[in-house]
Amino acid sequence: MMLRESKFGKFLGCSGYPKCKTVLNEDGSPREERNPETEHKCPKCGKPMLQRQSARGPFLGCSGYPKCKTVLNEDGTSREDAANAEGKITDQKCPKCGKPLSEREGRFGKFLGCTGYPKCKTIVKLAGDGGPGSKNGAAAVELIGMKCPKDGGEIVAKKTRFGSVYLCSNEPACDFKSWNRLTGAQCPQCEWPLGEASYKGRPTGQIKCSNPDCDFVEKAGAREAAEAAA
């Protein structure tokens, strides 16, 4: 046996490595298995699942790693099943994959998360709530309480590096899109949502219809002034 050192500390390793992979503690005592085998089997390849530990807590990982990257919760349930059980399933659909959204709560407050997690990491902010930050490249969107004029889906605000864009929750099946900040009012001519026009991120002082085939335009604040005068 030879004295060796790893990121976990010193240990004794067989000089016949890699044919013999026997390891002992530095004092020669048997080493406890770091990732003990569990009674659970991998649902993909059938190999035993091992007890593992990460910064987020314990979990089960397939012993066939790295060929098989299946992970389960500590009790053997799938990560997707746990995501579905975390909160109440809503009638809202994920704007990315179409699966139902469930109510979740994180350190930044309540939000809606896709039940397709971890394959789909989409999160939806609740209206009037700061919501959680987007992680792992997941796009955070916010429900604004308006229906899409094309198919009746929910209109969501999605943040991009160019600003917020307003899309239908059923995209890409529905191509509704508006870069103008929607005001919550409907066009008096076609009943599509009205938006505050902007140029290079700055408001132009005009309210325009989001319907590309409608030419309705009014001065920002004109409607509020008319209502106040009345």
Secondary structure, 3 states (H helix, E strand, C coil): CEEEEECCEEEEECCCCCCCCCEECCCCCECCCCCCEEEEECCCCCCEEEEEEECCEEEEEECCCCCCCCEECCCCCEHHHHHHHHCCEEEEECCCCCCEEEEEEECCEEEEEECCCCCCCCEEECCCCCCCCCCCCCCEEEEEEEECCCCCCEEEEEEECCEEEEEECCCCCCCCEECCEEEEEECCCCCCEEEEEEECCEEEEEEEECCCCCCCEEECCHHHHHHHHC
